[in-house]
Amino acid sequence: MARSVEDPLVAKAFDRKQSHEELARAIAQLGPEEAAFFLHKLEMALRKRKIQLGGYLVAMVAWLAGMTLALIYFGMNDGSVAWAFIAPFGLVGVILYGFGTWAERVGRRLPPGAGPGTSPPT
């Protein structure tokens, strides 16, 4: 999956070096349509980051539970059960991929009222 590129003005909103006053002045210079478009992009970027964080947390819990179950299964069997310790990592990969795909889809969502052929305001 290709790395998504955030809008530069949205990236400034998440930059810790940038003060909120500077960002507010930059937004104040935008027109009403541009400001609404920026607000939509900012909301989608925040939702995307929340989904990604949720995915990380779900993956950590799944990994912990999977490794605990693998250890229990390993202790109860005499044969070769090394696959039990690999399976939790596969589960984590599937979870992260699913949440990442969902987050990318949310991040690319168009503003309300914008059709597929419309471009952002200039």
C-alpha positions, 0 to 999 in steps of 0.5 A: 500500500502506498504511503498517503500524503497529507495536505500541507496545511493539515500537516501544519495543524499537527506540527508541534513547532507551529503555534495555533495562533499562526494556524488560526491566522492562516485559516482566517485568510481563507475564503468560506469554501476553502475554510470548509474544505480545510475543516473537512480535511482536518476532521478526516485526518483526525478520524484517520489517526484515531482509527489507526490508534484504535488499530494499534491498541486492538492489535496489542490486545490480540497479540497479548491474548494470542501469545498467552493462549499459545503458551498455554497450548504449548504447555499442554502438548508434547509435540512440535507446536511452534506454529502457535507462537507464529499465529498471533503475529499473523493475527496482528498483521491482519488487524493492522492491515484492516485498520490501515485500509479503513483509515486510508478510506476515511482519510480520502473521503470527499467533502459533503456535496462534492462529486467524484469529478470535483476538485478542491477550491483554489 
